[in-house]
Amino acid sequence: MPATATCHVPSVANRVILPSMQLALPLGSSDTTTPIAPLAPVAPLAPVAPFAPVAPLAPLAPISPLAPLAPIYFVRHRRARRYVLRVESDGRLRVTIPRGGSRREAEAFVQRNIDWIVRQRLRTPTERRPIEDDRALRQQARRELPTRLLELAALHGLVVSRVSVRNQRSRWGSCGHDGHICLNWRLVLMPASIRDYVLVHELMHLRRMDHSASYWRLVAEAYPDHRSARDWLRRHGASLR
């Protein structure tokens, strides 16, 4: 039998014994309580509309193994002979693909050199110059670089057909077959001696349009300390870009 709770009272005529956890109320004529009106019937609940089927989630795109190295960009260079990595001053990774190279092999080259890339980014300052400073420096470059280039050209008996100062991202300068020399405005950020080396480097291309041993002999004659200047550019050039 189910468990019940009982209570001893003088008369059980007007009381009932209810199961435990229930409240006993008096019954019969001694109950003077106003009768309780019957509850109104509860309206039936409206049927619930079925839920619309949920579209399946689209599969996630596979994560590139190079994603942790972003930002990264690839550049094809027809004169490059090997794959080259360079961490720029803003932290971007530039990957040069040589002539005949492939994007797949370039990505594999990046994967093999992850440790080097991380170390270079930790060493590279990420602060950028204010735009106003860059504008002032470009104006300075347009005033000073062509003048100095023409001075050096006259010193070595060379004729420059045209001089341009540009915002080059991968070169300090270039020389065309028509005698048109383009210079990177960031040359004004270098020491004067290093800047002169770059100008002489481009001027010597007016005599030889290659980087053969004969060309480097011309550079050495015009700028004897060219090896030290090239070493300075390798060590500090990236911080100027």
C-alpha positions as CSV (number, residue, x, y, z in Angstrom):
1,M,0.0,0.0,0.0
2,P,1.2,3.5,-0.6
3,A,2.6,5.4,2.3
4,T,0.1,7.8,4.0
5,A,0.2,10.3,6.9
6,T,-2.5,10.2,9.7
7,C,-3.5,12.5,12.5
8,H,-5.6,11.5,15.7
9,V,-8.6,13.8,16.2
10,P,-11.7,13.6,18.5
11,S,-14.1,12.8,15.6
12,V,-13.5,11.6,12.2
13,A,-17.0,12.3,10.9
14,N,-16.1,15.6,9.4
15,R,-12.5,14.8,8.4
16,V,-10.8,12.5,5.9
17,I,-7.4,11.0,5.9
18,L,-5.4,12.0,2.8
19,P,-2.1,10.7,1.5
20,S,1.0,12.4,2.8
21,M,2.0,15.7,1.2
22,Q,-1.7,16.7,0.8
23,L,-3.8,19.2,2.9
24,A,-7.0,18.0,4.7
25,L,-10.0,20.4,4.5
26,P,-13.1,20.2,6.7
27,L,-16.2,18.7,5.1
28,G,-20.0,18.6,5.9
29,S,-22.4,21.0,7.6
30,S,-19.7,22.5,9.8
31,D,-18.0,23.9,6.7
32,T,-19.2,27.5,6.5
33,T,-16.9,28.4,3.7
34,T,-18.5,30.0,0.6
35,P,-18.7,27.3,-2.1
36,I,-16.1,27.8,-4.9
37,A,-17.5,28.4,-8.3
38,P,-16.5,25.8,-10.8
39,L,-13.6,26.7,-13.1
40,A,-14.4,27.6,-16.7
41,P,-13.4,25.0,-19.2
42,V,-10.0,25.7,-20.7
43,A,-10.0,26.4,-24.4
44,P,-8.1,23.8,-26.4
45,L,-4.6,25.0,-27.5
46,A,-4.2,25.9,-31.1
47,P,-2.1,23.5,-33.1
48,V,1.6,24.5,-33.3
49,A,2.8,25.1,-36.8
50,P,5.6,22.8,-37.8
51,F,9.1,24.2,-37.8
52,A,10.6,25.0,-41.2
53,P,13.4,22.6,-42.0
54,V,16.8,24.1,-41.2
55,A,19.2,24.3,-44.2
56,P,22.4,22.3,-43.7
57,L,25.5,24.4,-42.9
58,A,27.9,24.9,-45.7
59,P,31.1,23.1,-45.3
60,L,34.0,25.3,-44.0
61,A,36.6,26.2,-46.6
62,P,39.9,24.5,-46.0
63,I,42.4,26.6,-44.2
64,S,45.6,27.3,-46.2
65,P,48.7,26.2,-44.5
66,L,50.1,29.7,-45.2
67,A,47.3,31.4,-43.4
68,P,49.3,31.9,-40.2
69,L,52.0,33.7,-42.3
70,A,49.6,36.3,-43.7
71,P,50.0,39.0,-45.0
72,I,51.9,37.4,-47.9
73,Y,52.1,38.1,-51.6
74,F,53.8,36.4,-54.5
75,V,55.7,38.2,-57.3
76,R,57.0,36.7,-60.5
77,H,60.3,38.1,-61.7
78,R,61.7,36.9,-65.1
79,R,65.3,37.9,-64.1
80,A,65.2,36.1,-60.8
81,R,67.2,32.8,-60.7
82,R,65.9,31.5,-57.4
83,Y,63.1,31.8,-54.9
84,V,63.5,34.7,-52.6
85,L,61.8,35.6,-49.3
86,R,61.7,39.1,-47.9
87,V,60.0,40.5,-44.8
88,E,59.1,44.1,-45.5
89,S,59.1,46.9,-42.9
90,D,55.3,46.6,-42.6
91,G,55.5,42.9,-41.8
92,R,54.3,41.6,-45.2
93,L,56.1,38.6,-46.6
94,R,57.2,39.0,-50.3
95,V,57.9,35.8,-52.2
96,T,59.7,36.1,-55.5
97,I,59.1,33.4,-58.0
98,P,61.9,33.0,-60.6
99,R,61.5,32.4,-64.3
100,G,60.2,28.9,-64.8
101,G,59.2,28.6,-61.1
102,S,55.7,27.6,-59.8
103,R,53.4,28.9,-57.2
104,R,53.3,25.4,-55.6
105,E,57.1,25.3,-55.2
106,A,57.1,28.9,-53.9
107,E,54.6,27.9,-51.2
108,A,56.7,24.9,-50.3
109,F,59.7,27.1,-50.0
110,V,57.8,29.3,-47.6
111,Q,56.9,26.3,-45.5
112,R,60.5,25.2,-45.3
113,N,61.5,28.6,-44.0
114,I,58.8,29.4,-41.4
115,D,61.3,29.7,-38.6
116,W,63.3,32.2,-40.4
117,I,60.2,34.2,-41.4
118,V,59.1,34.4,-37.7
119,R,62.5,35.5,-36.6
120,Q,62.7,38.2,-39.2
121,R,59.2,39.6,-38.3
122,L,60.2,39.7,-34.6
123,R,63.3,41.8,-35.6
124,T,61.6,44.0,-38.1
125,P,60.1,47.3,-36.7
126,T,56.4,47.7,-37.7
127,E,56.0,51.4,-37.0
128,R,55.2,53.3,-40.2
129,R,56.1,56.9,-41.0
130,P,53.2,59.3,-41.0
131,I,51.8,60.0,-44.5
132,E,52.7,63.7,-44.1
133,D,56.4,62.8,-43.6
134,D,56.4,60.6,-46.7
135,R,55.0,63.4,-48.8
136,A,57.6,65.8,-47.6
137,L,60.3,63.2,-48.3
138,R,59.1,62.5,-51.8
139,Q,59.2,66.2,-52.6
140,Q,62.8,66.3,-51.2
141,A,63.7,63.3,-53.4
142,R,62.3,65.1,-56.5
143,R,64.5,68.1,-55.8
144,E,67.7,66.4,-54.8
145,L,68.0,63.0,-56.6
146,P,67.9,64.2,-60.2
147,T,70.4,66.9,-59.5
148,R,72.9,64.6,-57.8
149,L,72.4,61.9,-60.6
150,L,73.3,64.4,-63.3
151,E,76.3,65.6,-61.3
152,L,77.7,62.1,-61.2
153,A,76.8,61.5,-64.8
154,A,78.8,64.5,-65.9
155,L,81.7,63.4,-63.6
156,H,81.9,60.0,-65.5
157,G,81.2,61.5,-69.0
158,L,77.7,59.9,-69.3
159,V,74.5,61.3,-70.7
160,V,71.1,60.7,-69.1
161,S,68.1,61.2,-71.3
162,R,65.5,61.4,-68.5
163,V,65.2,61.0,-64.7
164,S,62.1,59.9,-62.9
165,V,61.5,59.6,-59.1
166,R,59.0,56.9,-58.3
167,N,57.5,54.8,-55.5
168,Q,59.2,51.5,-56.4
169,R,58.5,48.6,-54.0
170,S,61.2,46.2,-55.0
171,R,64.0,48.3,-56.6
172,W,66.2,51.2,-55.6
173,G,66.6,52.2,-59.2
174,S,66.5,51.0,-62.9
175,C,68.0,52.1,-66.1
176,G,66.5,51.7,-69.6
177,H,68.1,51.2,-73.0
178,D,67.0,54.7,-73.9
179,G,69.0,56.3,-71.1
180,H,65.9,56.8,-68.8
181,I,66.9,56.2,-65.2
182,C,64.2,55.7,-62.5
183,L,65.0,56.2,-58.9
184,N,63.2,55.2,-55.7
185,W,62.3,58.2,-53.6
186,R,63.4,56.4,-50.4
187,L,67.0,56.9,-51.5
188,V,66.9,60.2,-49.5
189,L,66.6,58.0,-46.3
190,M,70.0,56.6,-46.8
191,P,73.4,57.9,-45.9
192,A,74.7,60.1,-48.8
193,S,77.6,57.6,-49.6
194,I,75.2,54.7,-50.0
195,R,72.8,56.8,-52.1
196,D,75.7,57.7,-54.4
197,Y,76.5,54.1,-54.8
198,V,73.0,53.3,-56.0
199,L,73.2,56.3,-58.5
200,V,76.6,55.1,-59.8
201,H,75.2,51.5,-60.1
202,E,72.4,52.8,-62.4
203,L,74.8,55.1,-64.4
204,M,77.1,52.2,-65.2
205,H,74.2,50.5,-66.9
206,L,74.5,53.2,-69.5
207,R,77.7,51.4,-70.5
208,R,76.7,47.8,-69.9
209,M,73.1,46.6,-69.6
210,D,73.9,43.5,-67.6
211,H,75.5,42.4,-64.3
212,S,78.5,40.6,-65.8
213,A,82.0,40.7,-64.5
214,S,82.8,43.5,-66.9
215,Y,79.9,45.6,-65.5
216,W,81.1,45.1,-61.9
217,R,84.6,46.2,-62.9
218,L,83.0,49.5,-64.2
219,V,81.2,49.9,-60.8
220,A,84.4,49.2,-58.9
221,E,86.3,51.9,-60.9
222,A,83.6,54.5,-60.3
223,Y,82.9,53.5,-56.7
224,P,85.7,51.5,-55.1
225,D,83.9,50.9,-51.9
226,H,80.9,49.3,-53.6
227,R,81.1,46.1,-51.6
228,S,80.6,47.9,-48.3
229,A,77.6,49.8,-49.8
230,R,76.0,46.6,-51.1
231,D,76.4,45.0,-47.6
232,W,74.8,48.1,-46.0
233,L,71.8,47.7,-48.3
234,R,71.4,44.0,-47.5
235,R,71.4,44.7,-43.8
236,H,69.4,47.9,-43.6
237,G,67.6,48.4,-46.9
238,A,64.4,46.5,-45.9
239,S,63.9,48.9,-42.9
240,L,63.6,51.8,-45.3
241,R,60.8,50.5,-47.4
